[in-house]
Amino acid sequence: MLSRVASNLYWTTRYLERAENTARLINVHGNLLLDLPRHKTANFGWEPLLSMTASSDIFFEHYRVANETNVIKFLISDEDNPSAILSALRAVRENLRTTRDVVPRECWEDVNDLYLEVQDQLLVKGLSRRVRYDFLKRVIRNVQLITGLLHGTMSHGTAYNFMRIGCYLERADMTSRILDVRSANLLRQVDDIDLTPFENIQWMSVLKSLTAYQMYRQQVRLRVQGADVLNFLMRDQEFPRAILYCLQRIGYCLQSLPKKGPPAKVLKRTVQQLSTADVHMLAQDKTTLHQFIDDLQVQLADLHNSINSTYFSIAEQNQAA
């Protein structure tokens, strides 16, 4: 397989996953703000979404205030944001356009239809709060349909493995970012109000941001608590958005690829770091948790760089030439 084709397939599913995750984050965050207390000294705004999507720097280059209108526009349709939902779907469409002979034709048609629908909806209805929830819910469902179509109709060979690696790496990265931001400073003592009673709402929003609440309750069967949520989302081996599950699936996909040594080595180190963490201690000390997740995100970036240099660097060199 050509390096260019492998790279396009890898980024196709990364951007698909990114579009779905961003849509879900916006909806869940909007619902969370309705559940939190209204108080003049409590500032529960939309800026945490910028941290989760690692786009704060780009945002503040173009906007002065991180209010609802600006953040929503930036995350859904702003052309200056390469990770906005519309930008991500445009990237998926372009990557598949050049690799249509590798993926099922229906997949290309569904991606093209989804991109055009999102573009048309934004032009006609804009981003008003009244229609936003249903609009983003349709984006999530359509991306899931495309992902299911790939799984059910594409041969599970080399091309498919590159697509799954991209999907699972993006998913693991987003799960780590949600855990980091949601568990850090969103809820804290603010002047004269104690936010401790709302801690369960915070951890529930972590689960709902990953569509994990129902599976968590089936697995844990206890009220939502920080340590249990961390353990479930970091180390569960059956839930498909848990970080360890994603890393294990990446390892499975790498097994059938040539030259897997360098990325497999990075992957093994990352799995070991995750498996040996003291989850209960991390849940009690948010500073330590933040540092641990920072280190984990560095490991995930190293894994991406290793995959890129092993399989895609030739394609990028040819494009540069």
N, C-alpha and C positions, 0 to 999 in steps of 0.2 A: 504494500500500500504506500502511495506517495505521502511524504511528510505533510504536504499542504492539505491533503484530504483528511489525514488523521487529525491535524490541528483544527480544521473546520468542524469536524464532528465533535471533538472534545469541547470546543467553545459553543457549539450549538446547544448542547444540554446544559452547560454552565449558565448560559443566558436564559434558557427556558426556566431553569430552576430559580434564577434570580428574579425573573418577572413574577413567578408565582409567589415567592417568598415576600417580595415587596408588597404585592397586592394584599396578602394576608396580614402583614405587619400593620398596614394602614388601617384596615378594618378592625383588627383586634385593639389597636391603640385607641381608636376612636371610642370603642365601647368601654375600654378601661377608664378613660377620662370621665365618662358618665358615672362611673361607680365610685370615683375618688371624692373626698370631701371638698366642698367649695369654701375657700378661705382666702382672705385678702393677702396673707403672707405666704400661702402655699402656691408655688409656681409649678404646676403640672402642665407642661406644654408639649409641643411637638418636636422639640429639639432632640430628644432621645432617639428618634427614628434616624436622624442624620448620623449619630454615632453607630447605630446598628448596621447601617449600610456603608459605613466608612466614607462618608461623603461630606463631612462638615466643612473641610477646607474649600472644596469646589463650591459648596452652597454660599459661603460667606464672601466668595469672590464676586457673586452676582446679586446677593440679597443682603439687606441690612438687618432685618428682623426675622427670626425663626418662628413666625406665627403660622396658624393653620393654613391659610391660603397659600403662602409662599412655599411651605414645606410640601404640601400636597401637589402643587404644580410642579415643583422640582422633582419629586419622586415619581410622578406619573408621566409627565409630558415634556419636561424641559430638555431641549436639544443640547444644552450645555452640560447636561448630566449623562454620561455614557451608560450609567446603570439605571436610568429611569425606565419605567415599564415599556414605554413606546420605543425608546432607544434599544432596549434589550431585545424586544420582538423584531425590530428592524435588523439587528445583528443576526438573530436566528434565521430570519428570512433570507438574508444575503448569503450566509454560510450554506444553507440548504440549496439555494439557487445554483450554487457552483458544485454541489455534490448530489444532485437529484438522482443520478444513476446508482447511488449507493444505498439510499433509503427508500422505503415504500413510497410510491407516488402519492398515496392518500395522505401521507404525513406532510409532504410539501404543500399539498392543496389546503390542508387544515391550517398549517402555519400561515400561509398566504391569506386565507380567509380571516384568521384571527387578527393579523396585523391590520388589514384593511378595516375590519369592524371596529377595532380600538381607535384607529385614526378617525374614522367617520363619527364615532360616538363622542370623541373629544371635541370635534368641530361643531357638532350639532347641539350637544347637551352640556358641554364644558365640564367643570369639576364641582358642581354644586353639591352640597351635603345631602340633599334630598335624593339624588340618583347615584351617588358615589358608591354606596355599599353594594347595591345590586350589580353595578357595573364591574366592580372589582371581583365580586363573587363569580361572575361569568368568566372573567379572565382566569381565575384559579381553576374553574371547572374545565375550561378549554385546554389549558396547559396540561392538566391531568389526563384529559382525553388523548392528547398527542403523545404524552409519555407512555400511556397504556397501549396505544397503537404501535409504538416502536417496540415495546416489550413483546407484544403478541403477534406481530407480523414480520419482524426483522430477524434474519438469521443471527444467532448468537455467536458470531465469529469476531474477527479482529476489529472490524468497523464498530460493531455493537459494543465491544469492550471499551473502546476509546470513549464512546458516548456515555457509558455507565461510569467510567472513571471521572469524567467531567461533572456529571450529575452529583455523584456522591461527595466529591471534594467540595463543590459549591455548597452542598447541603450541610456538611460537617462545619464548614467555615461559618455559615449563617447561624447554626445552632450555638456555636461558641460565642458569637457576637451578641445574640439575644440573651444568653445566660450572663454575659459580662455586664451589659447595660441594664437589664431589668433587675438584676440582683444588687446593683451598686448604689446609686444615689436617687433612684426614682422615689423611694419612700424613706423618710427620715424624720427625726424630730424637727419640727418647724415652729419656732417661737413658742406660742402657747397651746399648740395642738399636738397631741401624741398620735402618731400614725401607726403605732404598733398593731392596733386592731385591724388595720387594712393590709397587713402583711400577707394574709392568705389570698387576698385579691391580686396582689402583685405576683405571687407564685402561680396562681391560676392563669394570669395573663401570659406568663412564660410558656405554660403548657399549651394554651390556646393559640399562641403565635406559631406553634409548630403542629397544630391539630393533634395534640398529644393527650388532651385531658381525659378522654374516655379510656384510652389504652392505659394511662397511668392508674386510673381508678380500678381497672380490672386487675392490674398487676400488683398494686400496693395495698388497696382495700383499706386505706387509712385516710384521715383528713390530709389535705395538702400541706406539706411541710417542706422547708427549704432543703434539708439534707436529702430527703427522699426524692424530691424533684431533680436535684443535681445528680444523684446516683442514677436515676432513670434515664435522664437525657444525655448523660455522659457515657454510661457504661452498660446500658441494656443491650443485649445481643439479639433481640428479636424485633424491637421497634425500629422502623426504617429511617427515622430521623435522629436517632441517638448517634452520638459521635463515634463510639466504638463500633457500632454496626456498620456505619459508613466506611470506616477505615478497613474493616474486615472484608467488605465487598470490594473495595479498591484492591486489596491484596489478592482476592480471588481473580479479579480481572487481569491483574498483572501477570499471574502465573502462566497465562497462555500467550504472552507477548515476548518477543525477543529482547535481549539486552535489558532485562528487568532488574539487574543487580543494583545499580545506584538508587532508583526510586524505592525498591524493596527494602533497602537498608535504612533509608530515611523513614519509611513507613513503620518498620519494626521498632525504631527508636521512639516514634510518636505513640504507638500502641503501648509500649512499655511505660512511658511517662503517664499516660492516661490510666492504665490499669493499676499502678501503684499509688495513685493519689489518695490522700486521706479526705474523703468526701465530707465527713462530719466536721472536721476541722475547717475545711474550706467554707462550709455553710455558716460557721460561726464568726469567721473573720473575713469580712468583705475585701479588705486590703490584700490579704493573701490570695483570696479567690481571684481578684483582678490580676494579680501578678501571674498566677498560674495560667489563667486563660490567655494572657498576653504571650506567655511562653508557648502555649499550645498553638496559638495563631501563627507564631514564628515558625513552628514546626510544619504547619500546614502550608505556609508559604514556601518553605524549603522543599516540601514534597512537590508542589506545583513546579518550582524551578527545576527540580531534578527530572520530572516528567518532560518538561519543556525542552531542556537541553538534551535529553536522551532521544526524544522522538520528533520534536518539532523544529529544532534550531536550524536545520537545513532549509526548511521551507521559509523561515524568516530571513535567512541570509540571501536566498534567491529573490525574495520580494524587495529587500534592501538594494540589491544589485540592479 
